[in-house]
Amino acid sequence: MRKVRTLLVAAFLTTGLALSVGVAPAQAATLRNVYYYDWDCHRVGNLGIQEGRWASYTCTPQSGFWFLYA
């Protein structure tokens, strides 16, 4: 009985790990900052590209704020 339970737990953990690895994107964008204005978000996004901090960025509006992801 104990061997069966151990095997079931191992199979469950292995399956969960395989599913979580398959779902994760290769390179997920990270939230860098939140801004009040669209122009300010794009200004800092472009500055980050010029300084080599990130290769691309997006400014996403939500609830009256602009979220910079890079």
C-alpha positions as CSV (number, residue, x, y, z in Angstrom):
1,M,0.0,0.0,0.0
2,R,2.8,2.4,0.9
3,K,4.6,1.7,-2.4
4,V,1.4,2.4,-4.4
5,R,0.9,5.7,-2.6
6,T,4.5,6.7,-3.2
7,L,4.2,5.9,-6.9
8,L,1.0,7.9,-7.2
9,V,2.5,10.9,-5.4
10,A,5.5,10.8,-7.7
11,A,3.4,10.5,-10.8
12,F,1.2,13.4,-9.7
13,L,4.2,15.6,-9.0
14,T,5.9,14.7,-12.3
15,T,2.7,15.4,-14.3
16,G,2.2,18.8,-12.5
17,L,5.8,19.8,-13.2
18,A,5.5,18.8,-16.9
19,L,2.2,20.8,-17.3
20,S,3.6,23.9,-15.6
21,V,6.8,23.9,-17.7
22,G,4.7,23.5,-20.9
23,V,2.5,26.4,-20.0
24,A,5.2,28.9,-19.1
25,P,6.2,31.3,-21.9
26,A,9.8,31.3,-23.1
27,Q,10.4,34.9,-22.2
28,A,7.7,36.6,-20.1
29,A,7.5,40.4,-19.9
30,T,8.1,41.8,-16.5
31,L,6.1,44.8,-15.0
32,R,8.7,47.6,-14.8
33,N,6.6,50.5,-13.6
34,V,3.2,52.2,-13.6
35,Y,2.5,55.7,-15.1
36,Y,-0.3,58.2,-15.2
37,Y,0.2,59.1,-18.8
38,D,0.7,57.2,-22.0
39,W,3.5,59.5,-23.2
40,D,5.5,59.0,-20.0
41,C,5.2,55.2,-20.3
42,H,6.5,55.3,-23.9
43,R,9.3,57.8,-23.0
44,V,10.7,55.4,-20.3
45,G,10.1,52.3,-22.5
46,N,12.2,53.9,-25.3
47,L,14.8,55.1,-22.8
48,G,15.2,51.5,-21.6
49,I,15.7,50.3,-25.2
50,Q,18.3,53.0,-25.8
51,E,20.2,52.1,-22.7
52,G,20.1,48.4,-23.4
53,R,17.9,47.4,-20.4
54,W,15.4,45.6,-22.6
55,A,14.9,44.8,-26.2
56,S,11.2,45.7,-26.5
57,Y,8.3,47.0,-24.3
58,T,4.6,47.5,-24.2
59,C,2.5,50.1,-22.4
60,T,-0.9,48.7,-21.4
61,P,-3.8,50.8,-20.2
62,Q,-5.7,49.6,-17.2
63,S,-7.9,51.4,-14.7
64,G,-6.7,54.8,-15.7
65,F,-3.0,53.9,-15.4
66,W,-0.4,52.8,-17.9
67,F,1.6,49.7,-17.1
68,L,5.1,49.3,-18.7
69,Y,6.0,45.7,-19.4
70,A,9.5,44.9,-20.8
